[in-house]
Amino acid sequence: MQKFSLFLLMCTLVLVSSPSVSHAYTVTNKQAVRINDTYTLYLISYAFGHKSRTFMMPAVASRGETVDETDLEYTLKTPEGLTVKDGVSAATIWTKAAKQGDHYTTAVGTSTSFTLAVLHAKSATSSRANTLSVEALPFTIGTTKSSLAKHELAPYTVSATGTAPLNTNDE
């Protein structure tokens, strides 16, 4: 029953965090939900589009150093900003855009919303991880490959500091 409740919670959070889009690229919403003392769900919603070209965005999110150059790369950090390398996390990118291989494609003249969802299970040594940061967000406009600059990635950060665990008791 708890697994089903957790699934419903995640689906509800995705629906609630679905952004409206209006800019070429922008963060539209971000949330961190401590499910319990072990699991934290991080959500960052963003939108991309171009008035005269197609956009290709990563369909894969990877954590840490062993990422493909076409993946969205994220890290987990301590309150002091130190990268946490242990603990287990699973990531996915949700969107209505068409998936083609390892990327999503947006139509010309439209802006499409994406949501990065990362579920992190803390280990004894990663228990201080409380912030998720996107470190690389590559994309292709038409046939030109590019990536957001470090200063453009600053809004792609969400912290779980101060969030209380959800009450998951089946009472």
Order of alpha helices (4+ residues) and beta strands (2+ residues): alpha-beta-beta-beta-beta-beta-beta-beta-beta-beta-beta-beta-beta-beta-alpha-beta
